[in-house]
Amino acid sequence: MTLRRLRLNLHADDLDLWFVGAVLTLLALGTMAVFGAGSFHPSAPGMHHYLFRHLERMALGVLACLALALVDHVQLRRGWLVYAAMALGVAFTAQPVLMRDVVIDRWVAIPGLGQFQPIELAKLGLVLFLAYRLSRSPLDSPLSGRPLLITVLAGPVALMVLLVLQPNFGNVVVLSLVSILMFAVAGMAWRWLLALVPLGVGAVVVGYLVVSKLHTRIDHWLGGWRGLPAGDEPPFGYQVHQSLMGMGAGGWRGLGPGASHNKFAFLPEAHTDFAVSHLGEELGLVGTLIVLTSLVVLVWRAMIIARRATNPFGRLLAAGLGGMIFIYGVANIAMVIGVIPVMGVPLPFISYGGSALVTNLAAVGLVLNVDRQSRSRRRA
């Protein structure tokens, strides 16, 4: 590809500037949070350790974003490629279950490439798989004689079972919601979508009664709403309690960049899952609202891009990826402020974590690809 052709492919007219602006805003706030909270982390060998690693992963993610934005997304609509991506994601997700003595804390190491979290690859594979299967035939009735529903559910169910066995309940909830969103976009009847609600509630009740980890987290959450301490810990548990204290100290305008107190190990891992609490303390409610607004703009523009897509596969792909980023963001913020139990999911583009950052930027590239193709088709 010549440089002239590359410039044409990356012309601003081919981009949804609202969507791109929302992503860039989140990346800027994420860099600020990682630098501020990670500079004083006990495990950091130097003040800029986490910042430099974050920027390295961001650069890799931007390259993935550009590559996927330029390759025609229709080329991804190939059965062997889709099933291979889904199978690879499921296989990597199975490693923490089958190799507990080798795989630590749901991370998998690849010689020469470092570590990554299999769920990050699996969630991209899941959206790609659902977009491919749901775009092949209408899903207006799950009771049709076709085996579509069975084959569609095979991928998500296999992935959810492996995540439960890890255990990784936060991603089970989020990816279940992403799957339901894609079913809705594909045209599944609302009566069938609503029928999934009691199934989800039942799963939570069974998990609460059987799994001690889930039981403890829900008890901490319920005790927090009642203002009751969780054993020796304050209401909501120590993490959420410190998070709320930090965000409360920030007030409307915040304490100012670099003035956070929680980064001095009062809030463990403030640069990862609880990064928005660090931003809330330094930038106040204004900063938190900027994060929320950026997520809303991102999913709004992704749904518009999905609606304008020239084919069902592109529509489902853009809606699924945009919805996935939004659901992860809302779930993270909700757990940080105690609205839902702690789920252990990162805040897209803001929480420190190379696997999630690269995956989310790759997802952005695919959404931009769908947008670029639809704009080119309208101009033709």
Secondary structure as GFF3:
##gff-version 3
##sequence-region A 1 380
A	DSSP	alpha_helix	3	9	.	.	.	ID=ss1
A	DSSP	three_ten_helix	12	14	.	.	.	ID=ss2
A	DSSP	alpha_helix	17	38	.	.	.	ID=ss3
A	DSSP	alpha_helix	49	70	.	.	.	ID=ss4
A	DSSP	three_ten_helix	73	76	.	.	.	ID=ss5
A	DSSP	alpha_helix	79	98	.	.	.	ID=ss6
A	DSSP	beta_strand	108	110	.	.	.	ID=ss7
A	DSSP	beta_strand	114	116	.	.	.	ID=ss8
A	DSSP	alpha_helix	118	136	.	.	.	ID=ss9
A	DSSP	alpha_helix	148	165	.	.	.	ID=ss10
A	DSSP	alpha_helix	169	186	.	.	.	ID=ss11
A	DSSP	alpha_helix	190	210	.	.	.	ID=ss12
A	DSSP	alpha_helix	212	226	.	.	.	ID=ss13
A	DSSP	alpha_helix	238	250	.	.	.	ID=ss14
A	DSSP	alpha_helix	275	308	.	.	.	ID=ss15
A	DSSP	alpha_helix	312	336	.	.	.	ID=ss16
A	DSSP	alpha_helix	354	379	.	.	.	ID=ss17
###
